[in-house]
Amino acid sequence: MDAVTDTAVYERTIGIDASPETVWEFFVDPQKLMRWMGIDAELDPRAGGIYRCNVIPGNTARGEFVEVDKPHRVVFTWGWDGNDTLPPGSSTVEVELTPEGDGTALRFVHRDLTTEQAASHAKGWDHYLARLEIAAGGGSPGDDPWVTNAPSM
């Protein structure tokens, strides 16, 4: 954290029992994204293309794709509709996929957050990355309890 600008980063690496090509699709295909996160999504996975995900009722994340390097890396901006402290496009999410044995090591980084935002997003990303691990691995993460018990982002 930089004390002057109060910037913080959420970073996590997880293993997924699927190829990088399979995991990649869960970040760029709206139907696959919604298997682990969101109730509606619009994705145009090319530099400058839209990233929009209605994560839970009343909480829509919006930004644009910055870098798209199939199936290794995807970078998009992120923020919340109607949120003055983290508006659409004000933070950056980086996803790196590396083959690891028969699966994939997924490195997930969300930067340009305040300490408070990083803490609240850590709860969300921990929740959703666990669901991604199941979905991309071929399983069903089940209904998202956050959709019916929507926490404020």
N, C-alpha and C positions, 0 to 999 in steps of 0.2 A: 504494500500500500504506500502511496505517496501522500504524506501528510499535508502537503501544500494544496494539492488538487483533490484529495480524498478519492483516489481511484483504486478500485479493487478488481480482482479477477476471480472467477470461478473456473476451476480446472479439474477434470476427472478423466481417468483412463479406465475403460472397462473391456473385458473380453466378450466376444459374441461368437456363438457357435454357428457361423455362416460366413460365406466368402465376402470380401470387400464389395464385389459387384452386387450381391444381394443386399447388404447393409446400405449401400449407396442409395438404392431405390427407396428406402424408408425416409430419406431426406429430400428427395426430388419428385416423388410421385404422390399427389395429394391423397389418393385412396390408401396408400401404404402408410403415409404419415399419420392419417387419422386412425390407423389400427393401434397406435401407441400414444398419440397426443392429438387432441383437438376434436371438435365436432363439425368443423367446416374448414376447408383450406383452398387457397389459390396459389399455385406455385408456377413460376416461369423460370426454370433453372438455366439461366444464361446471365452473363454479366449485364447488370442493369435491369434484369427481370424482377417481377414482383414476388415478394415472400409475404403471404398473409395467412395466418392461422388463428381461427377463433378457438382458443385453447379450452376455455370453459365459458359458459354463458356470461356475457358481459365483459369478457377479457379477450380482446383481439390483439395479437402481436402482428406487427407490420414492419416491413423493411424491404430491402432489395438484395438480390444476389450480387456479390462482388467478384467472387472467383468460383469457377466451376471446372474442376479437373477430374473427370470421371475415370476410375472409381476411387480416387485417392484423397481428394480434398474438396470441400465445399465451404465457402465463406459467405455469410449474409449479414446484413445489418438487422437490428432488432429494436423494438420499442413497443409501447402500448398505446393504442388509440385512446384519446381522451386523457392521457397522463402527461402533465406538464413537467414532471421531474425525470421521466424516461419516455419521451415521445418517440414515435416511430422513426427508426433509422438511427437512433442516438447511441446505440451500443453495437458491438460486433460479436458474432458467434462464428467460431472456426471448428470444423470437424475434419479430422485426419484419420484415414483408414489405412491400416497396414496389415498385410497378411501375417498371421501368427499361427503356425501349425495348420490345422484344418479349419481355422476360424479367422477372426479379425480382431486386432487391437484397435479400439476406437478412442481417440484422444479428442476430448470435447473441451473447448475453451470459450468462455463468455467474458469479454473484456469491456472496458469503458463504463464500468459500474461504480457507484459509490459503495462504501463499506456496507451500508444498510441494504442497498439493492442487491449486492452480491450475496448477503446472508439470506434474503428472502428468495432470490432466484436459486440458491443452492438447494433449498427445500424442494422447489419445483423441479429443477433439473434432476435431482436424485430420484424423485418420484417417477419422472418420465423416462429417464435413462434405464431404470429397472424394467419399465414396461417395454421399452425398445428392445432390450436384451432378450426378452421372452418372444416378442413378435418377430423380430428379425431371425431368431433362432428357430422359427417354425411353429411356435406355440401361440396360445391365445392368452393375452394378459387379462382378459375379462373386461367387464364394464369398468370404466374409470370412476372411482368413488368421488373424485373431485368434481366431476360434471354435475352430480346431484348435490354435493356439499361444497359448492364453489367457494374456495377461499379468495380473499381479495389479493390481487397481485400488486 
